[in-house]
Amino acid sequence: MKALDNPVTAPAPPEPAIDDPLSIITRELRLALTQSTSGLSKYKKSKDQKMLWQRFSMALGGGLALIGPMLIMVRNPTGDVAIITTSCCVLGVAVILAFFMNDSQPKDVVACTAAYAAVLVVFVGAGGGSQTGEAQGNGASTS
């Protein structure tokens, strides 16, 4: 028992090689980084996919909101159809924006609705739904 208590006679542990602590630290660091970032990358990937689908659905909805009324006004080129289509679509878009723009202020909904209405009014004002060009081109020639 005296031999074990004496530090001189106690067997010394073998000294590790210089590369061993470095490889151990490297392996532990890689393991820690892998474990800590694997959850983040899965979260980031799912968040990125969710944001992609949100952007895609907003682009599709915005395109349809503009193209739909324009197709109606071009297919039925009367002033009444243009006014009714513009009014109904602007009201519909305003309701949809108010429902889906959760993080925005009321002034943002008004600004988006006004911008949408301006686009449709410019289309109507430019003669997008009228027959003026067609009526002039279809007249009989008197020369």
Sequence and secondary structure as in RCSB ss.txt:
>XXXX:A:sequence
MKALDNPVTAPAPPEPAIDDPLSIITRELRLALTQSTSGLSKYKKSKDQKMLWQRFSMALGGGLALIGPMLIMVR
NPTGDVAIITTSCCVLGVAVILAFFMNDSQPKDVVACTAAYAAVLVVFVGAGGGSQTGEAQGNGASTS
>XXXX:A:secstr
 HHHH TTTS       THHHHHHHHHHHHHHHHHHHHHHHHHHHHHHHHHHHHHHHHHHHHHHHHHHHHHHHHH
S  HHHHHHHHHHHHHHHHHHHHHH TTS HHHHHHHHHHHHHHHHHHHHTTTT SHHHHHHTS    
